[in-house]
Amino acid sequence: MAGLMRSAAIALLLFASSAIAQSADPTRPPANWLTPEDPSATGEGGGVRLQSVKIPQRGRAVAVISGKTVVVGERIGEATLIRVSEREAVLQGADGVTHLYLTPDVEKQMIVTPKSRKAGKAGQMRDVP
């Protein structure tokens, strides 16, 4: 009986471990980021995506563009990486300058807050709805 229980427990562990190994990794990038781009689209413009930047204290900045690590001054397709910041990489090519953003789908908006009341006399406030 003990041998049967031990065999069942081992079988259960093996099944559970294989199920866990096949589950999705939450830290893995989206699947469309992992597929290689069309080699003809590695120039400036269509299909080029900024995936990461690294700005060391010493040395030249690096950008990962469409899966390829590019140092400032190197070429990717027909364009040259000319600048890297925390949010973008700038490419210069025959068509001009292209800015690649880490978060291209995020639109930044200014938050406007109402003017605060001036410090002064205590009492009722005027012009308050």
C-alpha positions, 0 to 999 in steps of 0.5 A: 500500500505504501508503495502504491501511495509513493508511486501516485505521489511521484506521478502527481509531482511529475505531472504538476511540474510539467504543467508548471513548466508549460505555463506562461512566463509573466516576465516574457515580452509579448509574442509579437516582440519576439518574432523577427522583423522582415529583413527588408524593413530594418532600415529607417521607418516601417517595422523598426521598434525600440525595445530597450536602452542602456546609458552607462556612466562610462562608455557609449549608450546602447539601444536594442532596436528590433532585437539588434543591439546598436551602439551610438554611431553604429548603423541599423539598416540605412540609418545611423543611431545618433542619440539615446535618452531614457525614453527614445533613440534617434536615428538619422538616415537618407529620409531625415531624422526618426525618433523611436520611443520606448512607449510609442502608444502612450500619449502624455498629457499635462494635468491642470489643477485649479488655482489654490486659494490665497492664504489670508483671512479666515471665513467664508469663501467667495465664488465657490459653487 
